Amino acid sequence: MELSAVQGDITEQHVDALVNAASPEMRGGGGVDGAIHRVGGPAVLEDCVRRFPHGLATGDAGWTTAGDLPARWVIHVVGPNRRAGQTDRSLLTSCYSRALGVADELGARTVAFPLVGAGIYGWPKDDAIAAAVETLRATETGVTEARIVAFDGPTYDAVVAALR
């Protein structure tokens, strides 16, 4: 699998599947979650409500339509909320491995990932990057291209450095 870094907006990535750092309720939120729901339109939320009436567990993944996004699917993952005391790193790495598993089930070959947990959930950015890179490299998958999408320059530079 080709693993790369991209600086930009995840909602503008032309891939088979976008990964969303979702809230456990699966009803939209802030950060990446809010952006994906805004750009994807009401179809994303409607599919979340239908597929996940009771939400999704931390560390797990599931998919919905991508609505108006330039992708076919959104793969939703729920990262650990470090600010709420969820400090088990395996919950964070599970988001990446489970997302690849869902991508394989869907037949998705190109997938764009945010840095799960590194925003309002408070996971230290350097470890969030390390967890993403380590897990994406170590997980067996049919995905041929995975992009880690960094919104800002310093984060992009840190992801590029981790990929070296």
DSSP file with accessible surface (Angstrom, degrees, kcal/mol):
  #  RESIDUE AA STRUCTURE BP1 BP2  ACC     N-H-->O    O-->H-N    N-H-->O    O-->H-N    TCO  KAPPA ALPHA  PHI   PSI    X-CA   Y-CA   Z-CA
    1    1 A M              0   0   92      0, 0.0     2,-0.5     0, 0.0   144,-0.2   0.000 360.0 360.0 360.0 135.9    0.0    0.0    0.0
    2    2 A E  E     -a  145   0A 121    142,-2.8   144,-3.0   145,-0.0     2,-0.5  -0.730 360.0-165.3 -83.0 125.4    1.2    3.5   -0.8
    3    3 A L  E     +a  146   0A  30     -2,-0.5     2,-0.3   142,-0.2   144,-0.2  -0.971  17.5 162.2-116.7 124.5    1.0    5.7    2.3
    4    4 A S  E     -a  147   0A  26    142,-2.2   144,-2.9    -2,-0.5     2,-0.4  -0.879  33.8-122.0-138.2 169.3    1.3    9.4    1.8
    5    5 A A  E     -a  148   0A  17     -2,-0.3     2,-0.4   142,-0.2   144,-0.2  -0.903  23.4-174.2-113.1 142.5    0.7   12.8    3.4
    6    6 A V  E     -a  149   0A  36    142,-2.4   144,-3.2    -2,-0.4     2,-0.5  -0.998  17.0-143.0-134.3 135.3   -1.5   15.5    2.0
    7    7 A Q  E     +a  150   0A 104     -2,-0.4     2,-0.3   142,-0.2   144,-0.2  -0.883  61.6  56.8 -96.8 129.0   -2.1   19.0    3.3
    8    8 A G  S    S-     0   0   24    142,-2.7     2,-0.5    -2,-0.5    -2,-0.1  -0.993  90.1 -30.5 156.1-157.5   -5.6   20.2    2.8
    9    9 A D    >   -     0   0   44     -2,-0.3     3,-2.1     1,-0.1     4,-0.2  -0.848  39.6-147.3-102.6 122.3   -9.3   19.6    3.5
   10   10 A I  G >  S+     0   0   11     -2,-0.5     3,-1.6     1,-0.3    -1,-0.1   0.821  96.9  65.8 -60.5 -28.2  -10.3   16.0    3.8
   11   11 A T  G 3  S+     0   0    7      1,-0.3    -1,-0.3    58,-0.1    60,-0.0   0.596  98.5  54.7 -72.0  -7.2  -13.7   16.8    2.3
   12   12 A E  G <  S+     0   0  127     -3,-2.1     2,-0.4    57,-0.1    -1,-0.3   0.334  79.0 117.1-104.5   5.0  -12.0   17.7   -1.0
   13   13 A Q    <   -     0   0   20     -3,-1.6     2,-1.2    -4,-0.2    99,-0.1  -0.629  58.9-144.7 -80.6 126.0  -10.1   14.4   -1.4
   14   14 A H        +     0   0  145     -2,-0.4     2,-0.3    57,-0.1    57,-0.2  -0.749  52.9 125.0 -90.3  90.8  -11.2   12.4   -4.5
   15   15 A V  S    S-     0   0    8     -2,-1.2    57,-0.5    55,-0.7    96,-0.1  -0.863  74.4-104.9-138.0 171.2  -10.9    8.8   -3.1
   16   16 A D  S    S+     0   0   57     94,-0.8    57,-1.9    -2,-0.3    56,-1.6   0.903 104.0  14.7 -66.9 -41.8  -13.1    5.8   -2.8
   17   17 A A  E     -cb  73 111A   0     93,-1.9    95,-2.1    55,-0.2     2,-0.4  -0.999  61.4-153.8-141.1 138.9  -13.6    6.4    1.0
   18   18 A L  E     -cb  74 112A   0     55,-2.1    57,-3.2    -2,-0.4     2,-0.5  -0.888  21.9-134.6-102.1 140.3  -13.1    9.2    3.4
   19   19 A V  E     -c   75   0A   0     93,-2.8     2,-0.5    -2,-0.4    57,-0.2  -0.823  17.8-154.8 -97.3 132.5  -12.5    8.3    7.1
   20   20 A N  E     -c   76   0A   0     55,-2.8    57,-2.9    -2,-0.5     2,-1.4  -0.917  16.3-139.2-108.1 130.2  -14.5   10.4    9.6
   21   21 A A  E     -c   77   0A  27     -2,-0.5    12,-0.5    55,-0.2    57,-0.2  -0.723  45.2-173.1 -82.7  90.1  -13.3   11.0   13.2
   22   22 A A        -     0   0    3     55,-2.7    57,-0.5    -2,-1.4     7,-0.0  -0.400  27.0-113.0 -90.4 163.6  -16.9   10.6   14.5
   23   23 A S    >   -     0   0   15     55,-0.1     3,-1.7    -2,-0.1     5,-0.2  -0.588  36.4-109.8 -85.6 156.9  -18.5   11.0   17.8
   24   24 A P  T 3  S+     0   0   43      0, 0.0    32,-2.3     0, 0.0    -1,-0.1   0.803 118.4  59.2 -60.2 -26.3  -19.9    7.8   19.5
   25   25 A E  T 3  S-     0   0  119     30,-0.2    30,-0.3     3,-0.1    27,-0.1   0.686  97.3-141.8 -74.7 -20.4  -23.4    9.0   18.9
   26   26 A M    <   +     0   0    1     -3,-1.7    26,-0.1    30,-0.1    29,-0.1   0.867  66.7 116.2  60.7  40.7  -22.8    9.1   15.1
   27   27 A R  S    S-     0   0   89      1,-0.5    -1,-0.1    21,-0.1    18,-0.1   0.113  82.2 -92.1-124.3  21.0  -24.9   12.3   14.7
   28   28 A G        +     0   0   20     -5,-0.2    -1,-0.5    17,-0.0     2,-0.3  -0.193  51.0 171.0  88.8 170.4  -22.3   14.8   13.6
   29   29 A G        -     0   0   48      2,-0.1     2,-0.1    -3,-0.1     8,-0.1  -0.869  36.1 -43.1-178.9-144.8  -20.2   17.1   15.6
   30   30 A G  S >> S+     0   0   44     -2,-0.3     4,-1.5     3,-0.1     3,-0.8  -0.287  93.6  17.1-101.1-173.5  -17.2   19.5   15.4
   31   31 A G  H 3> S-     0   0   58      1,-0.2     4,-2.3     2,-0.2     5,-0.2  -0.150 130.5  -7.7  55.4-136.4  -13.9   19.3   13.6
   32   32 A V  H 3> S+     0   0   44      1,-0.2     4,-2.8     2,-0.2    -1,-0.2   0.907 137.9  55.6 -58.3 -43.4  -13.6   16.7   10.9
   33   33 A D  H <> S+     0   0    6     -3,-0.8     4,-2.3   -12,-0.5    -2,-0.2   0.938 109.2  45.5 -57.6 -48.9  -17.0   15.2   11.8
   34   34 A G  H  X S+     0   0    5     -4,-1.5     4,-2.7     1,-0.2    -1,-0.2   0.913 113.0  50.6 -62.7 -41.8  -18.8   18.5   11.4
   35   35 A A  H  X S+     0   0   17     -4,-2.3     4,-2.7     2,-0.2     5,-0.4   0.924 110.2  49.1 -64.3 -43.7  -17.0   19.2    8.1
   36   36 A I  H  X S+     0   0    0     -4,-2.8     4,-2.6     1,-0.2     5,-0.2   0.924 114.0  45.8 -63.9 -41.5  -17.9   15.8    6.6
   37   37 A H  H  X S+     0   0   25     -4,-2.3     4,-1.5    -5,-0.2    -2,-0.2   0.906 113.8  49.5 -68.4 -39.3  -21.5   16.2    7.6
   38   38 A R  H  < S+     0   0  181     -4,-2.7    -2,-0.2    -5,-0.2    -1,-0.2   0.950 119.9  35.0 -62.8 -51.3  -21.7   19.8    6.3
   39   39 A V  H  < S+     0   0   63     -4,-2.7    -2,-0.2     1,-0.2    -1,-0.2   0.886 117.3  52.8 -74.1 -37.8  -20.2   19.0    2.9
   40   40 A G  H  < S-     0   0    0     -4,-2.6    28,-2.2    -5,-0.4     3,-0.4   0.761 101.6-148.2 -69.5 -24.8  -21.7   15.5    2.6
   41   41 A G    >X  -     0   0   12     -4,-1.5     3,-1.3    -5,-0.2     4,-0.8  -0.188  41.0 -41.4  83.2-176.9  -25.2   16.9    3.2
   42   42 A P  H 3> S+     0   0   90      0, 0.0     4,-2.7     0, 0.0     5,-0.2   0.728 123.0  73.5 -63.5 -22.1  -28.2   15.3    4.9
   43   43 A A  H 3> S+     0   0   37     -3,-0.4     4,-2.2     1,-0.2    22,-0.2   0.865  94.2  53.9 -61.9 -33.5  -27.7   11.9    3.3
   44   44 A V  H <> S+     0   0    0     -3,-1.3     4,-2.3     2,-0.2    -1,-0.2   0.957 112.1  42.5 -66.1 -49.6  -24.7   11.2    5.6
   45   45 A L  H  X S+     0   0   68     -4,-0.8     4,-2.8     2,-0.2     5,-0.2   0.921 112.6  53.8 -63.3 -43.0  -26.7   11.9    8.8
   46   46 A E  H  X S+     0   0  130     -4,-2.7     4,-2.1     1,-0.2    -1,-0.2   0.913 110.9  46.4 -58.7 -41.2  -29.7   10.0    7.5
   47   47 A D  H  X S+     0   0   14     -4,-2.2     4,-3.1    -5,-0.2     5,-0.3   0.888 110.6  53.2 -69.7 -37.1  -27.5    7.0    6.8
   48   48 A C  H  X S+     0   0    0     -4,-2.3     4,-2.6     2,-0.2     7,-0.2   0.933 110.3  47.4 -60.1 -46.7  -25.8    7.3   10.2
   49   49 A V  H  < S+     0   0   68     -4,-2.8    -2,-0.2     2,-0.2    -1,-0.2   0.919 116.8  43.8 -62.3 -42.3  -29.2    7.3   12.0
   50   50 A R  H  < S+     0   0  166     -4,-2.1    -2,-0.2    -5,-0.2    -1,-0.2   0.936 122.6  34.9 -70.1 -45.4  -30.4    4.3   10.0
   51   51 A R  H  < S+     0   0   83     -4,-3.1    -2,-0.2     1,-0.2    -1,-0.2   0.764 128.6  33.0 -81.8 -28.9  -27.3    2.2   10.3
   52   52 A F    ><  +     0   0   29     -4,-2.6     3,-1.9    -5,-0.3    -1,-0.2  -0.525  61.1 159.4-129.7  64.4  -26.2    3.2   13.8
   53   53 A P  T 3  S+     0   0   77      0, 0.0    -1,-0.1     0, 0.0     3,-0.1   0.781  86.9  35.5 -61.6 -23.5  -29.3    3.9   15.8
   54   54 A H  T 3  S-     0   0  185      1,-0.4   -28,-0.1    -3,-0.1     2,-0.1   0.140 115.5-118.1-114.1  17.0  -27.3    3.3   19.0
   55   55 A G    <   -     0   0   15     -3,-1.9    -1,-0.4   -30,-0.3     2,-0.3  -0.361  35.7 -71.0  82.0-160.3  -24.1    4.9   17.8
   56   56 A L        -     0   0   21    -32,-2.3   -30,-0.1   -33,-0.1     3,-0.1  -0.992  42.1-109.9-140.8 142.0  -20.7    3.2   17.5
   57   57 A A    >   -     0   0   64     -2,-0.3     3,-2.1     1,-0.1    21,-0.4  -0.351  43.9 -90.9 -73.0 150.8  -18.2    1.9   20.1
   58   58 A T  T 3  S+     0   0   32      1,-0.3    21,-0.2    19,-0.1    -1,-0.1  -0.379 115.4  21.6 -58.9 132.2  -14.9    3.6   20.6
   59   59 A G  T 3  S+     0   0    4     19,-3.9    -1,-0.3     1,-0.3    39,-0.2   0.316 103.9 110.5  89.6  -6.5  -12.3    2.0   18.4
   60   60 A D    <   -     0   0   52     -3,-2.1    18,-1.5    18,-0.2    -1,-0.3  -0.470  51.1-151.1 -99.2 171.7  -14.8    0.6   16.0
   61   61 A A  E     +D   77   0A   4     16,-0.2     2,-0.3    -2,-0.1    16,-0.2  -0.982  16.8 165.0-142.0 149.7  -15.7    1.6   12.4
   62   62 A G  E     -D   76   0A   8     14,-2.0    14,-3.4    -2,-0.3     2,-0.3  -0.959  24.9-122.9-155.9 166.7  -18.7    1.5   10.1
   63   63 A W  E     +D   75   0A  70     -2,-0.3     2,-0.3    12,-0.3    12,-0.2  -0.804  21.7 172.7-121.3 158.2  -19.6    3.0    6.8
   64   64 A T  E     -D   74   0A   0     10,-2.3    10,-2.5    -2,-0.3   -20,-0.1  -0.892  46.3 -73.0-141.1 175.9  -22.3    5.2    5.2
   65   65 A T  E     -D   73   0A  50     -2,-0.3     8,-0.2   -22,-0.2     7,-0.1  -0.242  35.5-133.7 -60.2 160.5  -22.9    6.9    1.9
   66   66 A A    >   -     0   0    1      6,-1.1     3,-2.4     1,-0.3     7,-0.1   0.408  31.0-165.0 -98.3  -0.5  -20.7    9.9    1.2
   67   67 A G  T 3  S-     0   0   30      1,-0.3    -1,-0.3     5,-0.2   -26,-0.2  -0.295  70.4  -7.0  56.4-124.8  -23.6   12.1    0.1
   68   68 A D  T 3  S+     0   0  129    -28,-2.2    -1,-0.3   -29,-0.2   -28,-0.1   0.353 107.0 113.4 -87.4   4.1  -22.3   15.1   -1.8
   69   69 A L  S <  S-     0   0    9     -3,-2.4     2,-1.3   -29,-0.2    -3,-0.1  -0.399  82.4-109.8 -72.3 157.1  -18.6   14.4   -0.9
   70   70 A P  S    S+     0   0   42      0, 0.0   -55,-0.7     0, 0.0     2,-0.3  -0.145  95.3  76.5 -81.9  43.4  -16.2   13.5   -3.8
   71   71 A A  S    S-     0   0   18     -2,-1.3   -55,-0.2   -57,-0.2    -5,-0.2  -0.911  79.6-128.2-140.3 168.4  -16.0    9.9   -2.5
   72   72 A R  S    S+     0   0  172    -56,-1.6    -6,-1.1   -57,-0.5     2,-0.3   0.827  87.5  18.1 -88.8 -37.1  -18.3    6.9   -2.6
   73   73 A W  E     -cD  17  65A  24    -57,-1.9   -55,-2.1    -8,-0.2     2,-0.5  -0.941  58.8-141.4-133.4 157.4  -18.3    6.1    1.1
   74   74 A V  E     -cD  18  64A   0    -10,-2.5   -10,-2.3    -2,-0.3     2,-0.7  -0.985  16.2-155.5-113.2 127.0  -17.5    7.6    4.5
   75   75 A I  E     -cD  19  63A   0    -57,-3.2   -55,-2.8    -2,-0.5     2,-0.4  -0.933  14.8-153.5-101.3 113.4  -15.9    5.2    6.9
   76   76 A H  E     -cD  20  62A   1    -14,-3.4   -14,-2.0    -2,-0.7     2,-0.3  -0.757  15.2-179.6 -91.3 131.9  -16.7    6.5   10.4
   77   77 A V  E     -cD  21  61A   1    -57,-2.9   -55,-2.7    -2,-0.4     2,-0.7  -0.960  21.1-141.2-126.9 147.9  -14.4    5.7   13.3
   78   78 A V        -     0   0    0    -18,-1.5   -19,-3.9   -21,-0.4   -18,-0.2  -0.933  21.5-159.0-111.6 107.7  -14.7    6.6   17.0
   79   79 A G        -     0   0    3     -2,-0.7     2,-0.2   -57,-0.5    13,-0.1  -0.391  31.0 -87.0 -80.1 162.5  -11.4    7.6   18.5
   80   80 A P        -     0   0    0      0, 0.0     2,-1.1     0, 0.0    43,-0.2  -0.495  32.9-132.4 -70.5 137.2  -10.7    7.6   22.2
   81   81 A N    > > -     0   0   41     -2,-0.2     5,-2.1     1,-0.2     3,-1.2  -0.781  22.7-175.3 -91.3  95.3  -11.5   10.8   24.0
   82   82 A R  G > 5S+     0   0   93     39,-1.3     3,-1.9    -2,-1.1    40,-0.2   0.853  81.8  60.9 -61.9 -34.2   -8.4   11.4   26.0
   83   83 A R  G 3 5S+     0   0  182     38,-1.2    -1,-0.3     1,-0.3    39,-0.1   0.756 104.3  50.5 -65.2 -22.4   -9.9   14.4   27.7
   84   84 A A  G < 5S-     0   0   72     -3,-1.2    -1,-0.3    37,-0.2    -2,-0.2   0.226 130.7 -94.3 -98.8  11.9  -12.6   12.0   29.1
   85   85 A G  T < 5S+     0   0   57     -3,-1.9     2,-1.3     1,-0.2    -3,-0.2   0.504  80.5 137.7  93.3   5.0  -10.0    9.6   30.4
   86   86 A Q      < +     0   0   69     -5,-2.1    -1,-0.2     1,-0.2    -2,-0.1  -0.705  14.3 150.6 -86.4  95.7   -9.8    7.2   27.5
   87   87 A T        +     0   0   83     -2,-1.3     2,-0.8    -3,-0.1    -1,-0.2   0.315  21.3 123.4-111.4   7.1   -6.1    6.7   27.3
   88   88 A D    >>  -     0   0   84      1,-0.2     3,-1.6    -3,-0.1     4,-0.7  -0.601  47.5-158.7 -74.9 109.6   -5.8    3.1   25.9
   89   89 A R  H >> S+     0   0   74     -2,-0.8     4,-2.5     1,-0.3     3,-0.5   0.795  86.6  69.3 -61.4 -28.1   -3.7    3.5   22.7
   90   90 A S  H 3> S+     0   0   63      1,-0.3     4,-2.0     2,-0.2    -1,-0.3   0.807  93.3  58.2 -64.4 -24.7   -5.1    0.3   21.3
   91   91 A L  H <> S+     0   0   47     -3,-1.6     4,-0.9     2,-0.2    -1,-0.3   0.869 108.3  46.5 -68.9 -34.6   -8.5    2.0   20.9
   92   92 A L  H XX S+     0   0    0     -4,-0.7     4,-0.9    -3,-0.5     3,-0.7   0.948 113.8  45.4 -71.2 -48.8   -6.8    4.6   18.7
   93   93 A T  H 3X S+     0   0   31     -4,-2.5     4,-2.1     1,-0.3     3,-0.5   0.864 105.5  63.0 -65.8 -31.5   -4.9    2.1   16.6
   94   94 A S  H 3X S+     0   0   35     -4,-2.0     4,-3.1    -5,-0.3     5,-0.4   0.849  93.8  62.9 -60.0 -34.2   -8.0    0.0   16.3
   95   95 A C  H <X S+     0   0    1     -4,-0.9     4,-1.8    -3,-0.7    -1,-0.2   0.918 107.8  42.0 -57.4 -42.7   -9.7    2.9   14.4
   96   96 A Y  H  X S+     0   0    1     -4,-0.9     4,-2.1    -3,-0.5    -2,-0.2   0.928 117.2  44.5 -72.9 -46.1   -7.1    2.6   11.6
   97   97 A S  H  X S+     0   0   43     -4,-2.1     4,-2.0     1,-0.2    -2,-0.2   0.919 115.7  47.8 -67.6 -39.6   -7.1   -1.2   11.4
   98   98 A R  H  X S+     0   0   79     -4,-3.1     4,-2.5    -5,-0.2    -1,-0.2   0.893 109.1  54.5 -67.0 -38.2  -10.9   -1.4   11.5
   99   99 A A  H  X S+     0   0    0     -4,-1.8     4,-2.7    -5,-0.4    -1,-0.2   0.920 109.0  48.1 -61.4 -41.7  -11.2    1.4    8.9
  100  100 A L  H  X S+     0   0    0     -4,-2.1     4,-2.5     2,-0.2    42,-0.2   0.899 109.9  53.1 -65.5 -37.2   -9.0   -0.6    6.6
  101  101 A G  H  X S+     0   0   23     -4,-2.0     4,-2.1     2,-0.2    -2,-0.2   0.922 110.7  46.0 -62.2 -43.5  -11.1   -3.7    7.3
  102  102 A V  H  X S+     0   0    3     -4,-2.5     4,-2.1     2,-0.2     6,-0.2   0.919 110.4  54.0 -65.3 -41.5  -14.3   -1.8    6.4
  103  103 A A  H  X>S+     0   0    0     -4,-2.7     5,-2.2     1,-0.2     4,-1.3   0.921 108.5  49.8 -58.4 -41.7  -12.6   -0.5    3.3
  104  104 A D  H  <5S+     0   0   57     -4,-2.5     3,-0.4     1,-0.2    -1,-0.2   0.912 108.4  52.1 -64.0 -41.9  -11.7   -4.0    2.3
  105  105 A E  H  <5S+     0   0  141     -4,-2.1    -1,-0.2     1,-0.2    -2,-0.2   0.874 114.3  44.0 -60.7 -36.8  -15.3   -5.2    2.8
  106  106 A L  H  <5S-     0   0   34     -4,-2.1    -1,-0.2    -5,-0.1    -2,-0.2   0.657 111.6-119.2 -80.3 -20.3  -16.5   -2.3    0.5
  107  107 A G  T  <5 +     0   0   36     -4,-1.3     2,-0.2    -3,-0.4    -3,-0.2   0.636  55.5 161.2  84.8  15.9  -13.8   -2.9   -2.1
  108  108 A A      < +     0   0    0     -5,-2.2    -1,-0.3    -6,-0.2    34,-0.1  -0.514  19.1 179.1 -71.2 134.6  -12.4    0.6   -1.6
  109  109 A R        +     0   0  105      1,-0.2    36,-2.2    -2,-0.2    35,-1.9   0.647  67.2  49.3-109.1 -24.7   -8.9    1.0   -2.9
  110  110 A T  E     + e   0 145A  27     34,-0.2   -93,-1.9    33,-0.2   -94,-0.8  -0.983  66.8 175.9-121.8 129.3   -8.1    4.6   -2.1
  111  111 A V  E     -be  17 146A   1     34,-2.4    36,-2.5    -2,-0.5     2,-0.5  -0.997  19.2-152.2-137.5 135.3   -8.8    6.0    1.4
  112  112 A A  E     -be  18 147A   0    -95,-2.1   -93,-2.8    -2,-0.4    36,-0.2  -0.932  18.0-165.7-109.0 129.5   -8.2    9.4    3.0
  113  113 A F  E     - e   0 148A   1     34,-3.7    36,-3.3    -2,-0.5     2,-0.1  -0.911  10.7-150.3-113.9 140.1   -7.6    9.5    6.8
  114  114 A P        -     0   0    5      0, 0.0     2,-1.1     0, 0.0    36,-0.1  -0.419  45.6 -88.0 -85.9 177.8   -7.7   12.3    9.3
  115  115 A L    >   -     0   0   25     34,-0.4     3,-1.2    -2,-0.1     4,-0.3  -0.784  52.4-140.0 -85.6 100.7   -5.5   12.2   12.4
  116  116 A V  T 3  S+     0   0    1     -2,-1.1    16,-0.1     1,-0.2   -38,-0.1  -0.392  76.0   4.8 -66.0 133.6   -8.0   10.5   14.6
  117  117 A G  T 3  S+     0   0    7     -2,-0.1     6,-3.1     1,-0.1    -1,-0.2   0.266  98.0 105.8  83.7 -12.0   -8.2   11.7   18.2
  118  118 A A  S <  S+     0   0   23     -3,-1.2     7,-0.2     4,-0.2    -2,-0.1   0.551  74.0  54.1 -83.7  -5.3   -5.7   14.6   17.7
  119  119 A G  S >  S-     0   0   51     -4,-0.3     3,-2.2     5,-0.1     4,-0.1   0.481 125.3 -16.2 -95.3-119.8   -8.3   17.4   17.8
  120  120 A I  T 3  S+     0   0  119      1,-0.3   -37,-0.1     2,-0.1    -2,-0.1   0.692 127.3  69.1 -65.8 -15.5  -10.9   18.0   20.4
  121  121 A Y  T 3  S-     0   0   43    -39,-0.1   -39,-1.3   -38,-0.1   -38,-1.2   0.570 102.1-132.7 -81.7  -7.6  -10.4   14.5   21.9
  122  122 A G    <   +     0   0   21     -3,-2.2    -4,-0.2     1,-0.2    -2,-0.1   0.632  44.3 159.4  77.8  16.1   -6.9   15.6   23.0
  123  123 A W        -     0   0    6     -6,-3.1    -1,-0.2   -43,-0.2     5,-0.1  -0.566  55.7 -99.0 -71.1 135.0   -4.6   12.8   21.9
  124  124 A P     >  -     0   0   52      0, 0.0     4,-2.5     0, 0.0     3,-0.3  -0.336  30.7-132.9 -56.6 130.0   -1.0   14.2   21.7
  125  125 A K  H  > S+     0   0   91      1,-0.2     4,-2.5     2,-0.2     5,-0.2   0.872 101.5  54.1 -57.8 -41.6   -0.4   15.0   18.0
  126  126 A D  H  > S+     0   0  124      1,-0.2     4,-2.2     2,-0.2    -1,-0.2   0.919 113.7  42.2 -62.9 -38.9    3.0   13.3   17.8
  127  127 A D  H  > S+     0   0   46     -3,-0.3     4,-2.9     2,-0.2    -1,-0.2   0.861 110.9  56.2 -76.2 -32.6    1.6   10.0   19.2
  128  128 A A  H  X S+     0   0    0     -4,-2.5     4,-2.0     2,-0.2    -2,-0.2   0.919 110.5  45.9 -62.4 -40.6   -1.5   10.3   17.0
  129  129 A I  H  X S+     0   0    7     -4,-2.5     4,-2.8    -5,-0.2     5,-0.3   0.945 113.3  48.7 -65.9 -47.0    0.7   10.6   14.0
  130  130 A A  H  X S+     0   0   27     -4,-2.2     4,-2.8     1,-0.2     5,-0.3   0.918 111.1  50.4 -60.3 -43.2    2.9    7.6   15.1
  131  131 A A  H  X S+     0   0    0     -4,-2.9     4,-2.2     2,-0.2     5,-0.3   0.912 112.5  47.4 -62.1 -42.3   -0.2    5.5   15.8
  132  132 A A  H  X S+     0   0    0     -4,-2.0     4,-2.7    -5,-0.2     5,-0.3   0.962 115.7  42.7 -63.4 -52.4   -1.6    6.2   12.3
  133  133 A V  H  X S+     0   0    7     -4,-2.8     4,-2.2     1,-0.2     5,-0.2   0.943 116.4  47.4 -63.3 -48.0    1.6    5.6   10.5
  134  134 A E  H  X S+     0   0  101     -4,-2.8     4,-1.7    -5,-0.3    -1,-0.2   0.929 116.7  42.9 -59.6 -46.7    2.5    2.4   12.4
  135  135 A T  H  X S+     0   0   16     -4,-2.2     4,-1.4    -5,-0.3    -2,-0.2   0.914 113.2  50.0 -71.1 -43.5   -1.0    0.9   12.1
  136  136 A L  H  < S+     0   0    1     -4,-2.7    -1,-0.2    -5,-0.3    -2,-0.2   0.896 114.3  46.5 -62.9 -37.0   -1.5    1.7    8.5
  137  137 A R  H  < S+     0   0  138     -4,-2.2    -1,-0.2    -5,-0.3    -2,-0.2   0.840 116.0  44.8 -71.4 -32.5    1.9    0.2    7.6
  138  138 A A  H  < S+     0   0   82     -4,-1.7     2,-0.5    -5,-0.2    -1,-0.2   0.618  91.1  95.3 -90.1 -12.9    1.3   -2.9    9.6
  139  139 A T  S  < S-     0   0   38     -4,-1.4     2,-0.3    -3,-0.2    -4,-0.0  -0.691  72.8-129.1 -90.9 127.2   -2.2   -3.8    8.6
  140  140 A E        +     0   0  181     -2,-0.5     2,-0.3     2,-0.0    -2,-0.1  -0.534  47.4 151.1 -68.3 131.7   -2.9   -6.3    5.8
  141  141 A T        -     0   0   35     -2,-0.3   -40,-0.1     2,-0.1   -41,-0.0  -0.991  57.9-131.4-159.5 158.5   -5.3   -4.7    3.3
  142  142 A G  S    S+     0   0   33     -2,-0.3     2,-0.2   -42,-0.2    -1,-0.1   0.433  73.3 116.9 -89.4  -4.8   -6.4   -4.6   -0.3
  143  143 A V        -     0   0    3      1,-0.1   -34,-0.2   -43,-0.1   -33,-0.2  -0.467  47.1-168.5 -63.3 132.9   -6.3   -0.8   -0.1
  144  144 A T        +     0   0   80    -35,-1.9  -142,-2.8     1,-0.3     2,-0.4   0.703  69.5  30.7 -98.4 -23.0   -3.7    0.4   -2.6
  145  145 A E  E     +ae   2 110A  39    -36,-2.2   -34,-2.4  -144,-0.2     2,-0.4  -0.973  59.0 179.7-141.6 124.2   -3.4    4.1   -1.5
  146  146 A A  E     -ae   3 111A   0   -144,-3.0  -142,-2.2    -2,-0.4     2,-0.4  -0.991  10.1-164.5-121.3 131.1   -3.9    5.6    2.0
  147  147 A R  E     -ae   4 112A  43    -36,-2.5   -34,-3.7    -2,-0.4     2,-0.7  -0.961  13.1-149.6-114.5 133.3   -3.5    9.3    2.5
  148  148 A I  E     -ae   5 113A   1   -144,-2.9  -142,-2.4    -2,-0.4     2,-0.6  -0.907  22.4-150.9 -96.8 117.3   -3.1   11.0    5.9
  149  149 A V  E     -a    6   0A  10    -36,-3.3     2,-0.5    -2,-0.7   -34,-0.4  -0.822  10.7-166.9 -98.1 118.0   -4.7   14.4    5.4
  150  150 A A  E     -a    7   0A   2   -144,-3.2  -142,-2.7    -2,-0.6     6,-0.0  -0.901  12.3-154.9-104.8 129.5   -3.3   17.2    7.6
  151  151 A F  S    S+     0   0  157     -2,-0.5     2,-0.3  -144,-0.2    -1,-0.1   0.857  75.0  39.6 -72.7 -34.9   -5.3   20.4    7.7
  152  152 A D  S  > S-     0   0   60      1,-0.1     4,-2.4  -145,-0.1     5,-0.2  -0.763  82.8-112.5-120.2 163.4   -2.3   22.7    8.6
  153  153 A G  H  > S+     0   0   21     -2,-0.3     4,-2.8     1,-0.2     5,-0.2   0.895 111.4  50.7 -59.6 -49.4    1.3   23.0    7.6
  154  154 A P  H  > S+     0   0   98      0, 0.0     4,-2.0     0, 0.0    -1,-0.2   0.902 113.2  47.0 -61.1 -37.3    3.0   22.1   10.9
  155  155 A T  H  > S+     0   0    8      2,-0.2     4,-2.5     1,-0.2    -2,-0.2   0.929 111.6  51.0 -68.6 -43.1    0.9   18.9   11.1
  156  156 A Y  H  X S+     0   0   73     -4,-2.4     4,-2.8     1,-0.2     5,-0.2   0.942 109.8  50.3 -56.3 -48.4    1.6   18.0    7.5
  157  157 A D  H  X S+     0   0  103     -4,-2.8     4,-2.3     1,-0.2    -1,-0.2   0.896 110.4  49.9 -59.3 -39.4    5.4   18.5    8.1
  158  158 A A  H  X S+     0   0   41     -4,-2.0     4,-2.0    -5,-0.2    -1,-0.2   0.887 111.0  48.6 -68.6 -37.9    5.2   16.2   11.1
  159  159 A V  H  X S+     0   0    0     -4,-2.5     4,-1.8     2,-0.2    -2,-0.2   0.938 110.8  50.7 -66.1 -45.4    3.3   13.5    9.1
  160  160 A V  H  X S+     0   0   31     -4,-2.8     4,-0.8     1,-0.2     3,-0.2   0.931 110.3  50.2 -57.5 -44.4    5.9   13.7    6.3
  161  161 A A  H >< S+     0   0   53     -4,-2.3     3,-0.8     1,-0.2    -1,-0.2   0.906 109.5  51.0 -61.9 -39.5    8.7   13.4    8.9
  162  162 A A  H 3< S+     0   0   37     -4,-2.0    -1,-0.2     1,-0.2    -2,-0.2   0.803 105.5  56.7 -68.6 -27.8    7.0   10.3   10.4
  163  163 A L  H 3<        0   0   28     -4,-1.8    -1,-0.2    -3,-0.2    -2,-0.2   0.673 360.0 360.0 -77.3 -16.1    6.7    8.7    6.9
  164  164 A R    <<        0   0  219     -4,-0.8    -3,-0.0    -3,-0.8    -4,-0.0  -0.313 360.0 360.0 -72.3 360.0   10.4    8.9    6.3
